Amino acid sequence: VSGRDYYFETPASFATKHYLEHVTYSGNQYGSSREGLAAAWERSPLISIVLDTAGAITYARELGEQAVVIYLEVADQEALIQRLTKRGDLPSRIKKRVASDEYLRDQALPVGLVGHAHVIVNDDWQATRRQLDELVTEYCQHDVVTKD
């Protein structure tokens, strides 16, 4: 939903923002504008952003400990393609995506995130959800302790 899950921009409005990071991925533009981040942090001290590995490296470098990077990997790439199909992506878009340099790059944790990212294998949603809940709980408790 635009304005809640993402901020959808036109090419013209995209060019007016100030980006912490941005990328063209599989023919589409994505980015984290400083304006969008500020608006999100006004609503909550804990926000979630989906990034490619290049964006995650930028977050880790620019925001340091303020950025908690979670690298989700899928052991079976065919399962990932099935997920994209199930959510309704067109076969031509899936083929273009999995052939892109960005997709291939993102299949392994880059050196720039080693020691910074929490790696979770996302093959079983219930197990993944449990690990994510534990991680968020840990950081929420840490945030309360450091503010007191």
C-alpha positions as a Markdown table, in Angstrom:
| # | Residue | x | y | z |
|---|---|---|---|---|
| 1 | Val | 0.0 | 0.0 | 0.0 |
| 2 | Ser | 1.5 | 3.3 | -1.1 |
| 3 | Gly | 2.3 | 5.5 | 1.9 |
| 4 | Arg | 2.3 | 2.6 | 4.4 |
| 5 | Asp | 4.3 | -0.3 | 2.9 |
| 6 | Tyr | 6.1 | 1.6 | 0.3 |
| 7 | Tyr | 6.1 | 5.1 | -1.2 |
| 8 | Phe | 5.4 | 4.7 | -4.9 |
| 9 | Glu | 7.0 | 7.4 | -7.0 |
| 10 | Thr | 6.8 | 8.5 | -10.6 |
| 11 | Pro | 10.1 | 9.0 | -12.4 |
| 12 | Ala | 9.7 | 12.7 | -11.9 |
| 13 | Ser | 8.9 | 12.6 | -8.2 |
| 14 | Phe | 11.7 | 10.0 | -7.6 |
| 15 | Ala | 14.2 | 12.5 | -8.9 |
| 16 | Thr | 13.1 | 15.1 | -6.3 |
| 17 | Lys | 14.0 | 13.0 | -3.2 |
| 18 | His | 17.3 | 12.8 | -1.3 |
| 19 | Tyr | 18.4 | 9.2 | -1.1 |
| 20 | Leu | 20.5 | 7.3 | 1.4 |
| 21 | Glu | 20.6 | 4.6 | -1.3 |
| 22 | His | 19.0 | 3.9 | -4.6 |
| 23 | Val | 19.2 | 1.3 | -7.3 |
| 24 | Thr | 17.7 | 0.2 | -10.5 |
| 25 | Tyr | 16.8 | -3.5 | -10.1 |
| 26 | Ser | 15.3 | -5.6 | -12.9 |
| 27 | Gly | 14.4 | -2.4 | -14.7 |
| 28 | Asn | 12.6 | -0.7 | -11.7 |
| 29 | Gln | 13.9 | 2.1 | -9.5 |
| 30 | Tyr | 14.1 | 1.5 | -5.8 |
| 31 | Gly | 15.5 | 3.7 | -3.0 |
| 32 | Ser | 15.3 | 4.9 | 0.6 |
| 33 | Ser | 14.8 | 8.6 | 0.7 |
| 34 | Arg | 15.9 | 10.5 | 3.7 |
| 35 | Glu | 12.4 | 12.1 | 3.7 |
| 36 | Gly | 10.7 | 8.7 | 3.8 |
| 37 | Leu | 13.0 | 7.5 | 6.6 |
| 38 | Ala | 12.4 | 10.6 | 8.7 |
| 39 | Ala | 8.6 | 10.2 | 8.3 |
| 40 | Ala | 8.9 | 6.5 | 9.3 |
| 41 | Trp | 11.0 | 7.3 | 12.4 |
| 42 | Glu | 8.4 | 9.9 | 13.4 |
| 43 | Arg | 5.8 | 7.1 | 13.6 |
| 44 | Ser | 8.1 | 4.4 | 15.2 |
| 45 | Pro | 11.6 | 4.0 | 16.5 |
| 46 | Leu | 11.8 | 0.6 | 14.8 |
| 47 | Ile | 11.2 | 0.5 | 11.0 |
| 48 | Ser | 11.6 | -2.2 | 8.4 |
| 49 | Ile | 13.0 | -1.7 | 4.9 |
| 50 | Val | 13.6 | -4.3 | 2.2 |
| 51 | Leu | 16.9 | -3.8 | 0.4 |
| 52 | Asp | 19.2 | -5.5 | -2.0 |
| 53 | Thr | 22.7 | -6.3 | -0.7 |
| 54 | Ala | 24.2 | -3.0 | -2.1 |
| 55 | Gly | 21.6 | -1.0 | -0.2 |
| 56 | Ala | 22.2 | -3.0 | 3.0 |
| 57 | Ile | 25.9 | -2.3 | 2.8 |
| 58 | Thr | 25.1 | 1.4 | 2.5 |
| 59 | Tyr | 22.8 | 1.3 | 5.5 |
| 60 | Ala | 25.4 | -0.5 | 7.5 |
| 61 | Arg | 28.1 | 2.0 | 6.5 |
| 62 | Glu | 26.0 | 5.2 | 6.9 |
| 63 | Leu | 23.8 | 4.3 | 9.9 |
| 64 | Gly | 26.2 | 2.0 | 11.8 |
| 65 | Glu | 24.5 | 0.3 | 14.8 |
| 66 | Gln | 21.2 | 2.1 | 14.1 |
| 67 | Ala | 20.8 | -0.3 | 11.1 |
| 68 | Val | 20.1 | -3.9 | 12.0 |
| 69 | Val | 20.7 | -5.9 | 8.8 |
| 70 | Ile | 18.9 | -9.2 | 8.3 |
| 71 | Tyr | 20.0 | -11.2 | 5.3 |
| 72 | Leu | 17.3 | -13.7 | 4.3 |
| 73 | Glu | 18.5 | -16.5 | 2.1 |
| 74 | Val | 16.7 | -19.4 | 0.4 |
| 75 | Ala | 18.6 | -22.6 | 0.0 |
| 76 | Asp | 16.5 | -23.8 | -2.9 |
| 77 | Gln | 16.4 | -21.3 | -5.7 |
| 78 | Glu | 13.6 | -23.2 | -7.5 |
| 79 | Ala | 11.5 | -22.6 | -4.4 |
| 80 | Leu | 12.1 | -18.9 | -4.7 |
| 81 | Ile | 10.9 | -19.0 | -8.3 |
| 82 | Gln | 7.8 | -20.9 | -7.2 |
| 83 | Arg | 7.1 | -18.2 | -4.6 |
| 84 | Leu | 7.4 | -15.4 | -7.2 |
| 85 | Thr | 5.0 | -17.4 | -9.5 |
| 86 | Lys | 2.5 | -18.0 | -6.6 |
| 87 | Arg | 2.4 | -14.3 | -5.8 |
| 88 | Gly | 1.4 | -13.6 | -9.4 |
| 89 | Asp | 4.6 | -12.4 | -11.0 |
| 90 | Leu | 4.6 | -12.8 | -14.8 |
| 91 | Pro | 6.9 | -15.6 | -16.1 |
| 92 | Ser | 8.7 | -13.0 | -18.3 |
| 93 | Arg | 9.4 | -10.8 | -15.2 |
| 94 | Ile | 10.6 | -13.7 | -13.2 |
| 95 | Lys | 12.9 | -14.8 | -16.0 |
| 96 | Lys | 14.3 | -11.3 | -16.3 |
| 97 | Arg | 14.7 | -11.0 | -12.5 |
| 98 | Val | 16.6 | -14.2 | -12.0 |
| 99 | Ala | 18.9 | -13.4 | -15.0 |
| 100 | Ser | 19.7 | -9.9 | -13.7 |
| 101 | Asp | 23.2 | -9.1 | -12.3 |
| 102 | Glu | 21.6 | -7.8 | -9.1 |
| 103 | Tyr | 19.7 | -11.0 | -8.4 |
| 104 | Leu | 22.9 | -13.1 | -9.0 |
| 105 | Arg | 24.9 | -10.7 | -6.7 |
| 106 | Asp | 22.3 | -11.0 | -3.9 |
| 107 | Gln | 22.5 | -14.8 | -3.8 |
| 108 | Ala | 25.5 | -14.6 | -1.4 |
| 109 | Leu | 26.2 | -12.5 | 1.6 |
| 110 | Pro | 28.7 | -9.9 | 0.5 |
| 111 | Val | 31.9 | -9.3 | 2.3 |
| 112 | Gly | 30.6 | -5.8 | 3.3 |
| 113 | Leu | 27.9 | -7.4 | 5.5 |
| 114 | Val | 30.0 | -10.2 | 7.1 |
| 115 | Gly | 30.0 | -9.6 | 10.8 |
| 116 | His | 27.2 | -7.0 | 10.5 |
| 117 | Ala | 24.2 | -9.0 | 9.1 |
| 118 | His | 22.1 | -11.5 | 10.9 |
| 119 | Val | 21.7 | -14.4 | 8.4 |
| 120 | Ile | 18.4 | -16.4 | 8.4 |
| 121 | Val | 17.6 | -19.2 | 6.1 |
| 122 | Asn | 14.0 | -18.6 | 4.9 |
| 123 | Asp | 13.0 | -22.1 | 3.8 |
| 124 | Asp | 10.3 | -22.6 | 6.5 |
| 125 | Trp | 8.2 | -19.5 | 7.2 |
| 126 | Gln | 7.3 | -20.5 | 10.8 |
| 127 | Ala | 11.0 | -21.0 | 11.7 |
| 128 | Thr | 11.9 | -17.8 | 10.0 |
| 129 | Arg | 9.2 | -15.9 | 11.8 |
| 130 | Arg | 10.3 | -17.2 | 15.1 |
| 131 | Gln | 13.9 | -16.1 | 14.4 |
| 132 | Leu | 12.7 | -12.7 | 13.3 |
| 133 | Asp | 10.5 | -12.3 | 16.4 |
| 134 | Glu | 13.5 | -13.2 | 18.7 |
| 135 | Leu | 15.8 | -10.8 | 16.9 |
| 136 | Val | 13.2 | -7.9 | 17.1 |
| 137 | Thr | 12.6 | -8.7 | 20.8 |
| 138 | Glu | 16.3 | -8.6 | 21.5 |
| 139 | Tyr | 16.7 | -5.2 | 19.8 |
| 140 | Cys | 13.6 | -3.7 | 21.4 |
| 141 | Gln | 14.9 | -4.8 | 24.9 |
| 142 | His | 18.4 | -3.4 | 24.0 |
| 143 | Asp | 16.8 | -0.1 | 23.0 |
| 144 | Val | 14.9 | 0.2 | 26.3 |
| 145 | Val | 18.1 | -0.6 | 28.3 |
| 146 | Thr | 20.3 | 1.9 | 26.4 |
| 147 | Lys | 17.7 | 4.7 | 26.8 |
| 148 | Asp | 17.4 | 4.4 | 30.6 |
